[in-house]
Amino acid sequence: MVTLGHVVFYVRNLEQSLSFYRDVVGLELVGRIFDGRAAMVELFVDDPRVDWKNDREWLQEPVKPLRLA
């Protein structure tokens, strides 16, 4: 089984991209980082082992590049 924890998108226009992901796709804007130059949106999937909304410990993990085999 392959798992996916998070995905990072680099975009040219943050506000336009946020509008799309929030208003069209339905992701929830949860915050802005790096002096407003980046934003975090979330889509929660059902994993009963993880309380994604209330346990923010997973946000402290360093970002690692995705390596596809």
C-alpha positions as CSV (number, residue, x, y, z in Angstrom):
1,M,0.0,0.0,0.0
2,V,1.3,3.5,-0.9
3,T,0.5,6.4,1.4
4,L,0.5,10.1,0.9
5,G,1.0,12.5,3.8
6,H,1.0,15.9,2.0
7,V,1.6,17.6,-1.3
8,V,3.3,20.9,-1.9
9,F,2.3,23.1,-4.9
10,Y,4.4,26.0,-6.1
11,V,2.1,28.6,-7.9
12,R,2.6,31.9,-9.6
13,N,-0.4,33.6,-8.2
14,L,-1.2,32.6,-4.6
15,E,-4.6,34.4,-4.4
16,Q,-5.9,33.0,-7.6
17,S,-4.7,29.5,-6.6
18,L,-6.3,29.8,-3.2
19,S,-9.6,30.9,-4.8
20,F,-9.5,27.8,-6.9
21,Y,-8.5,25.3,-4.3
22,R,-10.9,26.8,-1.6
23,D,-13.9,27.7,-3.7
24,V,-13.9,25.1,-6.5
25,V,-12.1,22.1,-5.0
26,G,-13.5,22.7,-1.5
27,L,-10.2,22.7,0.5
28,E,-10.1,24.5,3.8
29,L,-7.7,27.4,4.2
30,V,-6.1,26.9,7.6
31,G,-3.3,29.5,7.6
32,R,-0.7,31.5,5.9
33,I,3.1,31.2,6.4
34,F,6.3,32.9,5.3
35,D,4.9,36.4,5.8
36,G,1.8,35.6,3.7
37,R,3.8,34.3,0.7
38,A,2.5,30.8,1.3
39,A,-0.7,29.3,2.5
40,M,-1.9,25.9,3.9
41,V,-5.0,24.3,2.7
42,E,-6.3,21.0,3.9
43,L,-8.4,18.1,2.8
44,F,-9.0,15.6,5.5
45,V,-9.4,11.9,4.7
46,D,-10.8,9.3,7.0
47,D,-8.0,7.7,9.0
48,P,-9.4,6.8,12.4
49,R,-5.8,6.6,13.8
50,V,-5.2,10.3,13.3
51,D,-7.0,13.4,14.5
52,W,-5.9,15.7,11.7
53,K,-7.9,18.7,12.7
54,N,-6.9,18.8,16.4
55,D,-3.5,17.2,16.7
56,R,-1.1,19.6,14.9
57,E,2.1,17.7,15.8
58,W,2.4,16.4,12.2
59,L,3.0,20.0,11.1
60,Q,6.3,20.1,12.9
61,E,7.8,17.4,10.7
62,P,10.3,18.7,8.1
63,V,9.3,18.8,4.5
64,K,11.0,16.1,2.5
65,P,11.1,15.8,-1.3
66,L,8.9,13.2,-2.9
67,R,11.0,10.4,-4.4
68,L,9.1,8.2,-6.9
69,A,10.6,4.7,-7.4
